[in-house]
Amino acid sequence: MSSVSEIQAEIEKLSAADQRRLADWLEEMQADAWDAQIEEDIKAGRLDHLIAQAEADIAAGRTKPLDEVLDNE
């Protein structure tokens, strides 16, 4: 198996187009892994307290519409 430094050296040898393709692939792989982790956390109940807090904030009127928040930037 190659070390990270060996892989980095090989990546530097790639064309700019191939580096971009590799970066896109890596980004997609990381996004898929993040989605899987979130799904696992939801199923395991690790996010229940955050969901409950969000629901309580909505019920108490402590939220703003997303459009309003985004327009204020």
PQR file of N, CA, C, O and H, with PARSE charges and radii, in Angstrom:
ATOM      1  N   MET A   1       0.849  -1.184   0.000 -0.4000 1.5000
ATOM      2  CA  MET A   1       0.000   0.000   0.000 -0.0000 2.0000
ATOM      3  C   MET A   1       0.885   1.234   0.000  0.5500 1.7000
ATOM      4  O   MET A   1       1.928   1.262   0.652 -0.5500 1.4000
ATOM      5  N   SER A   2       0.467   2.236  -0.723 -0.4000 1.5000
ATOM      6  CA  SER A   2       1.220   3.484  -0.822 -0.0000 2.0000
ATOM      7  C   SER A   2       0.979   4.362   0.395  0.5500 1.7000
ATOM      8  O   SER A   2      -0.093   4.336   1.000 -0.5500 1.4000
ATOM      9  H   SER A   2      -0.380   2.213  -1.253  0.4000 1.0000
ATOM     10  N   SER A   3       1.978   5.122   0.733 -0.4000 1.5000
ATOM     11  CA  SER A   3       1.823   6.082   1.820 -0.0000 2.0000
ATOM     12  C   SER A   3       1.142   7.333   1.281  0.5500 1.7000
ATOM     13  O   SER A   3       1.071   7.536   0.069 -0.5500 1.4000
ATOM     14  H   SER A   3       2.849   5.143   0.242  0.4000 1.0000
ATOM     15  N   VAL A   4       0.651   8.157   2.171 -0.4000 1.5000
ATOM     16  CA  VAL A   4      -0.003   9.395   1.765 -0.0000 2.0000
ATOM     17  C   VAL A   4       0.967  10.268   0.980  0.5500 1.7000
ATOM     18  O   VAL A   4       0.588  10.856  -0.033 -0.5500 1.4000
ATOM     19  H   VAL A   4       0.708   7.992   3.155  0.4000 1.0000
ATOM     20  N   SER A   5       2.186  10.357   1.426 -0.4000 1.5000
ATOM     21  CA  SER A   5       3.154  11.193   0.712 -0.0000 2.0000
ATOM     22  C   SER A   5       3.412  10.659  -0.700  0.5500 1.7000
ATOM     23  O   SER A   5       3.600  11.449  -1.626 -0.5500 1.4000
ATOM     24  H   SER A   5       2.494   9.880   2.249  0.4000 1.0000
ATOM     25  N   GLU A   6       3.423   9.343  -0.880 -0.4000 1.5000
ATOM     26  CA  GLU A   6       3.589   8.765  -2.220 -0.0000 2.0000
ATOM     27  C   GLU A   6       2.378   9.080  -3.100  0.5500 1.7000
ATOM     28  O   GLU A   6       2.520   9.405  -4.279 -0.5500 1.4000
ATOM     29  H   GLU A   6       3.270   8.702  -0.128  0.4000 1.0000
ATOM     30  N   ILE A   7       1.205   8.980  -2.516 -0.4000 1.5000
ATOM     31  CA  ILE A   7      -0.022   9.289  -3.266 -0.0000 2.0000
ATOM     32  C   ILE A   7      -0.028  10.766  -3.655  0.5500 1.7000
ATOM     33  O   ILE A   7      -0.373  11.115  -4.784 -0.5500 1.4000
ATOM     34  H   ILE A   7       1.090   8.716  -1.558  0.4000 1.0000
ATOM     35  N   GLN A   8       0.355  11.627  -2.717 -0.4000 1.5000
ATOM     36  CA  GLN A   8       0.405  13.058  -3.019 -0.0000 2.0000
ATOM     37  C   GLN A   8       1.380  13.345  -4.159  0.5500 1.7000
ATOM     38  O   GLN A   8       1.081  14.148  -5.043 -0.5500 1.4000
ATOM     39  H   GLN A   8       0.635  11.343  -1.800  0.4000 1.0000
ATOM     40  N   ALA A   9       2.523  12.704  -4.144 -0.4000 1.5000
ATOM     41  CA  ALA A   9       3.513  12.908  -5.208 -0.0000 2.0000
ATOM     42  C   ALA A   9       2.948  12.479  -6.560  0.5500 1.7000
ATOM     43  O   ALA A   9       3.180  13.144  -7.569 -0.5500 1.4000
ATOM     44  H   ALA A   9       2.765  12.051  -3.426  0.4000 1.0000
ATOM     45  N   GLU A  10       2.217  11.382  -6.582 -0.4000 1.5000
ATOM     46  CA  GLU A  10       1.616  10.920  -7.832 -0.0000 2.0000
ATOM     47  C   GLU A  10       0.519  11.871  -8.297  0.5500 1.7000
ATOM     48  O   GLU A  10       0.387  12.124  -9.495 -0.5500 1.4000
ATOM     49  H   GLU A  10       2.028  10.842  -5.762  0.4000 1.0000
ATOM     50  N   ILE A  11      -0.262  12.395  -7.371 -0.4000 1.5000
ATOM     51  CA  ILE A  11      -1.322  13.344  -7.732 -0.0000 2.0000
ATOM     52  C   ILE A  11      -0.730  14.587  -8.370  0.5500 1.7000
ATOM     53  O   ILE A  11      -1.288  15.134  -9.321 -0.5500 1.4000
ATOM     54  H   ILE A  11      -0.155  12.190  -6.398  0.4000 1.0000
ATOM     55  N   GLU A  12       0.401  15.028  -7.844 -0.4000 1.5000
ATOM     56  CA  GLU A  12       1.057  16.220  -8.400 -0.0000 2.0000
ATOM     57  C   GLU A  12       1.488  15.993  -9.848  0.5500 1.7000
ATOM     58  O   GLU A  12       1.644  16.956 -10.599 -0.5500 1.4000
ATOM     59  H   GLU A  12       0.854  14.583  -7.072  0.4000 1.0000
ATOM     60  N   LYS A  13       1.680  14.756 -10.245 -0.4000 1.5000
ATOM     61  CA  LYS A  13       2.089  14.433 -11.616 -0.0000 2.0000
ATOM     62  C   LYS A  13       0.907  14.434 -12.585  0.5500 1.7000
ATOM     63  O   LYS A  13       1.106  14.455 -13.799 -0.5500 1.4000
ATOM     64  H   LYS A  13       1.553  13.974  -9.635  0.4000 1.0000
ATOM     65  N   LEU A  14      -0.304  14.412 -12.066 -0.4000 1.5000
ATOM     66  CA  LEU A  14      -1.490  14.378 -12.919 -0.0000 2.0000
ATOM     67  C   LEU A  14      -1.690  15.719 -13.620  0.5500 1.7000
ATOM     68  O   LEU A  14      -1.228  16.758 -13.148 -0.5500 1.4000
ATOM     69  H   LEU A  14      -0.466  14.395 -11.080  0.4000 1.0000
ATOM     70  N   SER A  15      -2.377  15.674 -14.739 -0.4000 1.5000
ATOM     71  CA  SER A  15      -2.753  16.912 -15.419 -0.0000 2.0000
ATOM     72  C   SER A  15      -3.762  17.660 -14.556  0.5500 1.7000
ATOM     73  O   SER A  15      -4.366  17.088 -13.648 -0.5500 1.4000
ATOM     74  H   SER A  15      -2.753  14.829 -15.122  0.4000 1.0000
ATOM     75  N   ALA A  16      -3.932  18.919 -14.844 -0.4000 1.5000
ATOM     76  CA  ALA A  16      -4.901  19.725 -14.090 -0.0000 2.0000
ATOM     77  C   ALA A  16      -6.306  19.135 -14.208  0.5500 1.7000
ATOM     78  O   ALA A  16      -7.061  19.116 -13.236 -0.5500 1.4000
ATOM     79  H   ALA A  16      -3.442  19.384 -15.582  0.4000 1.0000
ATOM     80  N   ALA A  17      -6.648  18.659 -15.393 -0.4000 1.5000
ATOM     81  CA  ALA A  17      -7.972  18.067 -15.605 -0.0000 2.0000
ATOM     82  C   ALA A  17      -8.152  16.803 -14.767  0.5500 1.7000
ATOM     83  O   ALA A  17      -9.208  16.598 -14.168 -0.5500 1.4000
ATOM     84  H   ALA A  17      -6.035  18.674 -16.183  0.4000 1.0000
ATOM     85  N   ASP A  18      -7.127  15.960 -14.726 -0.4000 1.5000
ATOM     86  CA  ASP A  18      -7.216  14.736 -13.926 -0.0000 2.0000
ATOM     87  C   ASP A  18      -7.222  15.048 -12.435  0.5500 1.7000
ATOM     88  O   ASP A  18      -7.885  14.354 -11.664 -0.5500 1.4000
ATOM     89  H   ASP A  18      -6.269  16.126 -15.212  0.4000 1.0000
ATOM     90  N   GLN A  19      -6.497  16.076 -12.019 -0.4000 1.5000
ATOM     91  CA  GLN A  19      -6.540  16.485 -10.614 -0.0000 2.0000
ATOM     92  C   GLN A  19      -7.942  16.948 -10.245  0.5500 1.7000
ATOM     93  O   GLN A  19      -8.423  16.640  -9.155 -0.5500 1.4000
ATOM     94  H   GLN A  19      -5.958  16.639 -12.646  0.4000 1.0000
ATOM     95  N   ARG A  20      -8.604  17.681 -11.134 -0.4000 1.5000
ATOM     96  CA  ARG A  20      -9.972  18.151 -10.881 -0.0000 2.0000
ATOM     97  C   ARG A  20     -10.931  16.971 -10.792  0.5500 1.7000
ATOM     98  O   ARG A  20     -11.795  16.930  -9.917 -0.5500 1.4000
ATOM     99  H   ARG A  20      -8.213  17.931 -12.019  0.4000 1.0000
ATOM    100  N   ARG A  21     -10.774  15.999 -11.714 -0.4000 1.5000
ATOM    101  CA  ARG A  21     -11.631  14.806 -11.663 -0.0000 2.0000
ATOM    102  C   ARG A  21     -11.429  14.053 -10.355  0.5500 1.7000
ATOM    103  O   ARG A  21     -12.394  13.585  -9.750 -0.5500 1.4000
ATOM    104  H   ARG A  21     -10.072  16.033 -12.425  0.4000 1.0000
ATOM    105  N   LEU A  22     -10.185  13.935  -9.919 -0.4000 1.5000
ATOM    106  CA  LEU A  22      -9.890  13.264  -8.664 -0.0000 2.0000
ATOM    107  C   LEU A  22     -10.498  14.030  -7.488  0.5500 1.7000
ATOM    108  O   LEU A  22     -11.076  13.429  -6.583 -0.5500 1.4000
ATOM    109  H   LEU A  22      -9.401  14.315 -10.410  0.4000 1.0000
ATOM    110  N   ALA A  23     -10.366  15.348  -7.506 -0.4000 1.5000
ATOM    111  CA  ALA A  23     -10.927  16.170  -6.437 -0.0000 2.0000
ATOM    112  C   ALA A  23     -12.446  16.033  -6.385  0.5500 1.7000
ATOM    113  O   ALA A  23     -13.029  15.940  -5.305 -0.5500 1.4000
ATOM    114  H   ALA A  23      -9.897  15.836  -8.242  0.4000 1.0000
ATOM    115  N   ASP A  24     -13.085  16.022  -7.551 -0.4000 1.5000
ATOM    116  CA  ASP A  24     -14.539  15.851  -7.605 -0.0000 2.0000
ATOM    117  C   ASP A  24     -14.947  14.501  -7.037  0.5500 1.7000
ATOM    118  O   ASP A  24     -15.910  14.404  -6.276 -0.5500 1.4000
ATOM    119  H   ASP A  24     -12.612  16.098  -8.429  0.4000 1.0000
ATOM    120  N   TRP A  25     -14.209  13.459  -7.412 -0.4000 1.5000
ATOM    121  CA  TRP A  25     -14.504  12.115  -6.911 -0.0000 2.0000
ATOM    122  C   TRP A  25     -14.336  12.057  -5.401  0.5500 1.7000
ATOM    123  O   TRP A  25     -15.180  11.489  -4.707 -0.5500 1.4000
ATOM    124  H   TRP A  25     -13.428  13.538  -8.030  0.4000 1.0000
ATOM    125  N   LEU A  26     -13.258  12.635  -4.882 -0.4000 1.5000
ATOM    126  CA  LEU A  26     -13.004  12.621  -3.450 -0.0000 2.0000
ATOM    127  C   LEU A  26     -14.087  13.390  -2.699  0.5500 1.7000
ATOM    128  O   LEU A  26     -14.543  12.954  -1.642 -0.5500 1.4000
ATOM    129  H   LEU A  26     -12.573  13.096  -5.446  0.4000 1.0000
ATOM    130  N   GLU A  27     -14.495  14.526  -3.242 -0.4000 1.5000
ATOM    131  CA  GLU A  27     -15.552  15.317  -2.614 -0.0000 2.0000
ATOM    132  C   GLU A  27     -16.859  14.525  -2.557  0.5500 1.7000
ATOM    133  O   GLU A  27     -17.553  14.540  -1.540 -0.5500 1.4000
ATOM    134  H   GLU A  27     -14.124  14.880  -4.100  0.4000 1.0000
ATOM    135  N   GLU A  28     -17.189  13.841  -3.640 -0.4000 1.5000
ATOM    136  CA  GLU A  28     -18.411  13.035  -3.675 -0.0000 2.0000
ATOM    137  C   GLU A  28     -18.328  11.875  -2.678  0.5500 1.7000
ATOM    138  O   GLU A  28     -19.298  11.574  -1.982 -0.5500 1.4000
ATOM    139  H   GLU A  28     -16.625  13.829  -4.466  0.4000 1.0000
ATOM    140  N   MET A  29     -17.167  11.233  -2.616 -0.4000 1.5000
ATOM    141  CA  MET A  29     -16.985  10.128  -1.677 -0.0000 2.0000
ATOM    142  C   MET A  29     -17.152  10.612  -0.233  0.5500 1.7000
ATOM    143  O   MET A  29     -17.789   9.937   0.574 -0.5500 1.4000
ATOM    144  H   MET A  29     -16.379  11.477  -3.181  0.4000 1.0000
ATOM    145  N   GLN A  30     -16.585  11.773   0.094 -0.4000 1.5000
ATOM    146  CA  GLN A  30     -16.696  12.314   1.439 -0.0000 2.0000
ATOM    147  C   GLN A  30     -18.136  12.716   1.747  0.5500 1.7000
ATOM    148  O   GLN A  30     -18.610  12.514   2.865 -0.5500 1.4000
ATOM    149  H   GLN A  30     -16.067  12.322  -0.562  0.4000 1.0000
ATOM    150  N   ALA A  31     -18.829  13.279   0.770 -0.4000 1.5000
ATOM    151  CA  ALA A  31     -20.227  13.656   0.973 -0.0000 2.0000
ATOM    152  C   ALA A  31     -21.089  12.426   1.233  0.5500 1.7000
ATOM    153  O   ALA A  31     -21.966  12.446   2.097 -0.5500 1.4000
ATOM    154  H   ALA A  31     -18.444  13.443  -0.138  0.4000 1.0000
ATOM    155  N   ASP A  32     -20.836  11.358   0.484 -0.4000 1.5000
ATOM    156  CA  ASP A  32     -21.580  10.110   0.694 -0.0000 2.0000
ATOM    157  C   ASP A  32     -21.315   9.541   2.082  0.5500 1.7000
ATOM    158  O   ASP A  32     -22.229   9.048   2.741 -0.5500 1.4000
ATOM    159  H   ASP A  32     -20.124  11.341  -0.218  0.4000 1.0000
ATOM    160  N   ALA A  33     -20.066   9.610   2.521 -0.4000 1.5000
ATOM    161  CA  ALA A  33     -19.718   9.111   3.856 -0.0000 2.0000
ATOM    162  C   ALA A  33     -20.397   9.955   4.933  0.5500 1.7000
ATOM    163  O   ALA A  33     -20.874   9.418   5.933 -0.5500 1.4000
ATOM    164  H   ALA A  33     -19.322  10.010   1.985  0.4000 1.0000
ATOM    165  N   TRP A  34     -20.443  11.264   4.733 -0.4000 1.5000
ATOM    166  CA  TRP A  34     -21.102  12.161   5.694 -0.0000 2.0000
ATOM    167  C   TRP A  34     -22.599  11.840   5.756  0.5500 1.7000
ATOM    168  O   TRP A  34     -23.174  11.751   6.841 -0.5500 1.4000
ATOM    169  H   TRP A  34     -20.057  11.699   3.921  0.4000 1.0000
ATOM    170  N   ASP A  35     -23.222  11.668   4.590 -0.4000 1.5000
ATOM    171  CA  ASP A  35     -24.650  11.328   4.559 -0.0000 2.0000
ATOM    172  C   ASP A  35     -24.911  10.022   5.297  0.5500 1.7000
ATOM    173  O   ASP A  35     -25.881   9.917   6.048 -0.5500 1.4000
ATOM    174  H   ASP A  35     -22.755  11.740   3.709  0.4000 1.0000
ATOM    175  N   ALA A  36     -24.061   9.035   5.091 -0.4000 1.5000
ATOM    176  CA  ALA A  36     -24.224   7.743   5.763 -0.0000 2.0000
ATOM    177  C   ALA A  36     -24.081   7.898   7.275  0.5500 1.7000
ATOM    178  O   ALA A  36     -24.814   7.263   8.034 -0.5500 1.4000
ATOM    179  H   ALA A  36     -23.273   9.121   4.481  0.4000 1.0000
ATOM    180  N   GLN A  37     -23.145   8.736   7.718 -0.4000 1.5000
ATOM    181  CA  GLN A  37     -22.957   8.959   9.151 -0.0000 2.0000
ATOM    182  C   GLN A  37     -24.171   9.653   9.764  0.5500 1.7000
ATOM    183  O   GLN A  37     -24.621   9.277  10.846 -0.5500 1.4000
ATOM    184  H   GLN A  37     -22.550   9.252   7.101  0.4000 1.0000
ATOM    185  N   ILE A  38     -24.698  10.659   9.079 -0.4000 1.5000
ATOM    186  CA  ILE A  38     -25.886  11.353   9.572 -0.0000 2.0000
ATOM    187  C   ILE A  38     -27.057  10.377   9.670  0.5500 1.7000
ATOM    188  O   ILE A  38     -27.784  10.366  10.664 -0.5500 1.4000
ATOM    189  H   ILE A  38     -24.333  10.964   8.200  0.4000 1.0000
ATOM    190  N   GLU A  39     -27.235   9.560   8.636 -0.4000 1.5000
ATOM    191  CA  GLU A  39     -28.316   8.579   8.650 -0.0000 2.0000
ATOM    192  C   GLU A  39     -28.158   7.614   9.827  0.5500 1.7000
ATOM    193  O   GLU A  39     -29.134   7.289  10.504 -0.5500 1.4000
ATOM    194  H   GLU A  39     -26.645   9.569   7.828  0.4000 1.0000
ATOM    195  N   GLU A  40     -26.945   7.164  10.064 -0.4000 1.5000
ATOM    196  CA  GLU A  40     -26.679   6.262  11.187 -0.0000 2.0000
ATOM    197  C   GLU A  40     -26.983   6.960  12.519  0.5500 1.7000
ATOM    198  O   GLU A  40     -27.584   6.365  13.414 -0.5500 1.4000
ATOM    199  H   GLU A  40     -26.152   7.428   9.515  0.4000 1.0000
ATOM    200  N   ASP A  41     -26.569   8.206  12.639 -0.4000 1.5000
ATOM    201  CA  ASP A  41     -26.820   8.961  13.873 -0.0000 2.0000
ATOM    202  C   ASP A  41     -28.314   9.152  14.122  0.5500 1.7000
ATOM    203  O   ASP A  41     -28.775   9.061  15.260 -0.5500 1.4000
ATOM    204  H   ASP A  41     -26.081   8.689  11.912  0.4000 1.0000
ATOM    205  N   ILE A  42     -29.068   9.416  13.052 -0.4000 1.5000
ATOM    206  CA  ILE A  42     -30.510   9.586  13.196 -0.0000 2.0000
ATOM    207  C   ILE A  42     -31.146   8.280  13.659  0.5500 1.7000
ATOM    208  O   ILE A  42     -31.948   8.273  14.593 -0.5500 1.4000
ATOM    209  H   ILE A  42     -28.693   9.490  12.128  0.4000 1.0000
ATOM    210  N   LYS A  43     -30.787   7.173  13.005 -0.4000 1.5000
ATOM    211  CA  LYS A  43     -31.351   5.873  13.366 -0.0000 2.0000
ATOM    212  C   LYS A  43     -31.009   5.482  14.800  0.5500 1.7000
ATOM    213  O   LYS A  43     -31.805   4.835  15.481 -0.5500 1.4000
ATOM    214  H   LYS A  43     -30.135   7.178  12.247  0.4000 1.0000
ATOM    215  N   ALA A  44     -29.816   5.880  15.256 -0.4000 1.5000
ATOM    216  CA  ALA A  44     -29.376   5.532  16.608 -0.0000 2.0000
ATOM    217  C   ALA A  44     -29.930   6.489  17.660  0.5500 1.7000
ATOM    218  O   ALA A  44     -29.738   6.276  18.857 -0.5500 1.4000
ATOM    219  H   ALA A  44     -29.169   6.405  14.703  0.4000 1.0000
ATOM    220  N   GLY A  45     -30.617   7.545  17.216 -0.4000 1.5000
ATOM    221  CA  GLY A  45     -31.206   8.489  18.165 -0.0000 2.0000
ATOM    222  C   GLY A  45     -30.240   9.544  18.682  0.5500 1.7000
ATOM    223  O   GLY A  45     -30.575  10.290  19.603 -0.5500 1.4000
ATOM    224  H   GLY A  45     -30.773   7.718  16.244  0.4000 1.0000
ATOM    225  N   ARG A  46     -29.053   9.616  18.106 -0.4000 1.5000
ATOM    226  CA  ARG A  46     -28.053  10.574  18.593 -0.0000 2.0000
ATOM    227  C   ARG A  46     -28.403  12.024  18.282  0.5500 1.7000
ATOM    228  O   ARG A  46     -27.801  12.943  18.838 -0.5500 1.4000
ATOM    229  H   ARG A  46     -28.781   9.011  17.358  0.4000 1.0000
ATOM    230  N   LEU A  47     -29.368  12.233  17.400 -0.4000 1.5000
ATOM    231  CA  LEU A  47     -29.763  13.599  17.055 -0.0000 2.0000
ATOM    232  C   LEU A  47     -31.131  13.972  17.614  0.5500 1.7000
ATOM    233  O   LEU A  47     -31.640  15.061  17.346 -0.5500 1.4000
ATOM    234  H   LEU A  47     -29.857  11.487  16.948  0.4000 1.0000
ATOM    235  N   ASP A  48     -31.717  13.081  18.379 -0.4000 1.5000
ATOM    236  CA  ASP A  48     -33.060  13.323  18.920 -0.0000 2.0000
ATOM    237  C   ASP A  48     -33.132  14.605  19.731  0.5500 1.7000
ATOM    238  O   ASP A  48     -34.114  15.342  19.638 -0.5500 1.4000
ATOM    239  H   ASP A  48     -31.304  12.196  18.597  0.4000 1.0000
ATOM    240  N   HIS A  49     -32.103  14.880  20.528 -0.4000 1.5000
ATOM    241  CA  HIS A  49     -32.140  16.092  21.358 -0.0000 2.0000
ATOM    242  C   HIS A  49     -32.097  17.359  20.505  0.5500 1.7000
ATOM    243  O   HIS A  49     -32.693  18.371  20.872 -0.5500 1.4000
ATOM    244  H   HIS A  49     -31.306  14.281  20.603  0.4000 1.0000
ATOM    245  N   LEU A  50     -31.400  17.310  19.376 -0.4000 1.5000
ATOM    246  CA  LEU A  50     -31.358  18.467  18.484 -0.0000 2.0000
ATOM    247  C   LEU A  50     -32.703  18.666  17.784  0.5500 1.7000
ATOM    248  O   LEU A  50     -33.161  19.796  17.615 -0.5500 1.4000
ATOM    249  H   LEU A  50     -30.916  16.487  19.078  0.4000 1.0000
ATOM    250  N   ILE A  51     -33.321  17.575  17.385 -0.4000 1.5000
ATOM    251  CA  ILE A  51     -34.635  17.646  16.752 -0.0000 2.0000
ATOM    252  C   ILE A  51     -35.661  18.193  17.743  0.5500 1.7000
ATOM    253  O   ILE A  51     -36.481  19.040  17.389 -0.5500 1.4000
ATOM    254  H   ILE A  51     -32.949  16.657  17.523  0.4000 1.0000
ATOM    255  N   ALA A  52     -35.615  17.713  18.972 -0.4000 1.5000
ATOM    256  CA  ALA A  52     -36.546  18.185  20.005 -0.0000 2.0000
ATOM    257  C   ALA A  52     -36.350  19.680  20.271  0.5500 1.7000
ATOM    258  O   ALA A  52     -37.324  20.412  20.440 -0.5500 1.4000
ATOM    259  H   ALA A  52     -34.949  17.025  19.260  0.4000 1.0000
ATOM    260  N   GLN A  53     -35.102  20.130  20.309 -0.4000 1.5000
ATOM    261  CA  GLN A  53     -34.829  21.548  20.541 -0.0000 2.0000
ATOM    262  C   GLN A  53     -35.355  22.392  19.386  0.5500 1.7000
ATOM    263  O   GLN A  53     -35.947  23.449  19.605 -0.5500 1.4000
ATOM    264  H   GLN A  53     -34.310  19.534  20.172  0.4000 1.0000
ATOM    265  N   ALA A  54     -35.143  21.932  18.169 -0.4000 1.5000
ATOM    266  CA  ALA A  54     -35.643  22.659  17.000 -0.0000 2.0000
ATOM    267  C   ALA A  54     -37.165  22.738  17.020  0.5500 1.7000
ATOM    268  O   ALA A  54     -37.737  23.789  16.728 -0.5500 1.4000
ATOM    269  H   ALA A  54     -34.662  21.073  17.991  0.4000 1.0000
ATOM    270  N   GLU A  55     -37.817  21.642  17.361 -0.4000 1.5000
ATOM    271  CA  GLU A  55     -39.280  21.644  17.442 -0.0000 2.0000
ATOM    272  C   GLU A  55     -39.761  22.586  18.529  0.5500 1.7000
ATOM    273  O   GLU A  55     -40.759  23.282  18.344 -0.5500 1.4000
ATOM    274  H   GLU A  55     -37.352  20.789  17.597  0.4000 1.0000
ATOM    275  N   ALA A  56     -39.070  22.619  19.661 -0.4000 1.5000
ATOM    276  CA  ALA A  56     -39.438  23.531  20.749 -0.0000 2.0000
ATOM    277  C   ALA A  56     -39.248  24.984  20.326  0.5500 1.7000
ATOM    278  O   ALA A  56     -40.083  25.833  20.639 -0.5500 1.4000
ATOM    279  H   ALA A  56     -38.260  22.053  19.812  0.4000 1.0000
ATOM    280  N   ASP A  57     -38.168  25.276  19.623 -0.4000 1.5000
ATOM    281  CA  ASP A  57     -37.920  26.640  19.144 -0.0000 2.0000
ATOM    282  C   ASP A  57     -38.998  27.078  18.154  0.5500 1.7000
ATOM    283  O   ASP A  57     -39.450  28.222  18.193 -0.5500 1.4000
ATOM    284  H   ASP A  57     -37.490  24.586  19.368  0.4000 1.0000
ATOM    285  N   ILE A  58     -39.406  26.177  17.272 -0.4000 1.5000
ATOM    286  CA  ILE A  58     -40.466  26.486  16.307 -0.0000 2.0000
ATOM    287  C   ILE A  58     -41.768  26.756  17.048  0.5500 1.7000
ATOM    288  O   ILE A  58     -42.451  27.739  16.764 -0.5500 1.4000
ATOM    289  H   ILE A  58     -39.039  25.248  17.240  0.4000 1.0000
ATOM    290  N   ALA A  59     -42.116  25.894  17.993 -0.4000 1.5000
ATOM    291  CA  ALA A  59     -43.358  26.047  18.741 -0.0000 2.0000
ATOM    292  C   ALA A  59     -43.381  27.346  19.543  0.5500 1.7000
ATOM    293  O   ALA A  59     -44.438  27.956  19.707 -0.5500 1.4000
ATOM    294  H   ALA A  59     -41.561  25.095  18.224  0.4000 1.0000
ATOM    295  N   ALA A  60     -42.219  27.771  20.044 -0.4000 1.5000
ATOM    296  CA  ALA A  60     -42.139  28.985  20.854 -0.0000 2.0000
ATOM    297  C   ALA A  60     -41.956  30.245  20.007  0.5500 1.7000
ATOM    298  O   ALA A  60     -41.878  31.349  20.545 -0.5500 1.4000
ATOM    299  H   ALA A  60     -41.361  27.276  19.911  0.4000 1.0000
ATOM    300  N   GLY A  61     -41.889  30.083  18.695 -0.4000 1.5000
ATOM    301  CA  GLY A  61     -41.745  31.238  17.818 -0.0000 2.0000
ATOM    302  C   GLY A  61     -40.352  31.840  17.817  0.5500 1.7000
ATOM    303  O   GLY A  61     -40.188  33.020  17.507 -0.5500 1.4000
ATOM    304  H   GLY A  61     -41.952  29.186  18.258  0.4000 1.0000
ATOM    305  N   ARG A  62     -39.359  31.056  18.155 -0.4000 1.5000
ATOM    306  CA  ARG A  62     -37.985  31.553  18.200 -0.0000 2.0000
ATOM    307  C   ARG A  62     -37.227  31.295  16.891  0.5500 1.7000
ATOM    308  O   ARG A  62     -36.002  31.175  16.897 -0.5500 1.4000
ATOM    309  H   ARG A  62     -39.492  30.098  18.407  0.4000 1.0000
ATOM    310  N   THR A  63     -37.938  31.212  15.797 -0.4000 1.5000
ATOM    311  CA  THR A  63     -37.299  30.960  14.511 -0.0000 2.0000
ATOM    312  C   THR A  63     -37.717  32.038  13.508  0.5500 1.7000
ATOM    313  O   THR A  63     -38.689  32.765  13.716 -0.5500 1.4000
ATOM    314  H   THR A  63     -38.934  31.310  15.793  0.4000 1.0000
ATOM    315  N   LYS A  64     -36.957  32.118  12.420 -0.4000 1.5000
ATOM    316  CA  LYS A  64     -37.275  33.023  11.316 -0.0000 2.0000
ATOM    317  C   LYS A  64     -37.332  32.201  10.038  0.5500 1.7000
ATOM    318  O   LYS A  64     -36.673  31.166   9.939 -0.5500 1.4000
ATOM    319  H   LYS A  64     -36.167  31.528  12.251  0.4000 1.0000
ATOM    320  N   PRO A  65     -38.095  32.640   9.079 -0.5600 1.5000
ATOM    321  CA  PRO A  65     -38.089  31.947   7.784  0.2800 2.0000
ATOM    322  C   PRO A  65     -36.695  32.026   7.161  0.5500 1.7000
ATOM    323  O   PRO A  65     -36.014  33.043   7.289 -0.5500 1.4000
ATOM    324  N   LEU A  66     -36.282  30.982   6.502 -0.4000 1.5000
ATOM    325  CA  LEU A  66     -34.953  30.924   5.910 -0.0000 2.0000
ATOM    326  C   LEU A  66     -34.736  32.064   4.914  0.5500 1.7000
ATOM    327  O   LEU A  66     -33.649  32.640   4.863 -0.5500 1.4000
ATOM    328  H   LEU A  66     -36.836  30.156   6.398  0.4000 1.0000
ATOM    329  N   ASP A  67     -35.762  32.394   4.123 -0.4000 1.5000
ATOM    330  CA  ASP A  67     -35.624  33.482   3.162 -0.0000 2.0000
ATOM    331  C   ASP A  67     -35.278  34.790   3.865  0.5500 1.7000
ATOM    332  O   ASP A  67     -34.476  35.578   3.363 -0.5500 1.4000
ATOM    333  H   ASP A  67     -36.645  31.926   4.165  0.4000 1.0000
ATOM    334  N   GLU A  68     -35.879  35.018   5.016 -0.4000 1.5000
ATOM    335  CA  GLU A  68     -35.603  36.233   5.764 -0.0000 2.0000
ATOM    336  C   GLU A  68     -34.162  36.266   6.260  0.5500 1.7000
ATOM    337  O   GLU A  68     -33.515  37.313   6.220 -0.5500 1.4000
ATOM    338  H   GLU A  68     -36.530  34.378   5.424  0.4000 1.0000
ATOM    339  N   VAL A  69     -33.671  35.153   6.715 -0.4000 1.5000
ATOM    340  CA  VAL A  69     -32.291  35.073   7.198 -0.0000 2.0000
ATOM    341  C   VAL A  69     -31.318  35.285   6.041  0.5500 1.7000
ATOM    342  O   VAL A  69     -30.347  36.029   6.178 -0.5500 1.4000
ATOM    343  H   VAL A  69     -34.197  34.303   6.747  0.4000 1.0000
ATOM    344  N   LEU A  70     -31.568  34.642   4.913 -0.4000 1.5000
ATOM    345  CA  LEU A  70     -30.680  34.747   3.760 -0.0000 2.0000
ATOM    346  C   LEU A  70     -30.674  36.141   3.149  0.5500 1.7000
ATOM    347  O   LEU A  70     -29.651  36.595   2.637 -0.5500 1.4000
ATOM    348  H   LEU A  70     -32.357  34.037   4.801  0.4000 1.0000
ATOM    349  N   ASP A  71     -31.818  36.819   3.201 -0.4000 1.5000
ATOM    350  CA  ASP A  71     -31.901  38.181   2.654 -0.0000 2.0000
ATOM    351  C   ASP A  71     -31.142  39.179   3.487  0.5500 1.7000
ATOM    352  O   ASP A  71     -30.811  40.257   2.993 -0.5500 1.4000
ATOM    353  H   ASP A  71     -32.649  36.450   3.617  0.4000 1.0000
ATOM    354  N   ASN A  72     -30.848  38.857   4.755 -0.4000 1.5000
ATOM    355  CA  ASN A  72     -30.167  39.784   5.659 -0.0000 2.0000
ATOM    356  C   ASN A  72     -28.669  39.730   5.525  0.5500 1.7000
ATOM    357  O   ASN A  72     -27.971  40.463   6.226 -0.5500 1.4000
ATOM    358  H   ASN A  72     -31.117  37.982   5.156  0.4000 1.0000
ATOM    359  N   GLU A  73     -28.140  38.885   4.647 -0.4000 1.5000
ATOM    360  CA  GLU A  73     -26.680  38.767   4.509 -0.0000 2.0000
ATOM    361  C   GLU A  73     -26.116  39.848   3.653  0.5500 1.7000
ATOM    362  O   GLU A  73     -24.906  39.895   3.435 -0.5500 1.4000
ATOM    363  H   GLU A  73     -28.707  38.289   4.078  0.4000 1.0000
TER
END
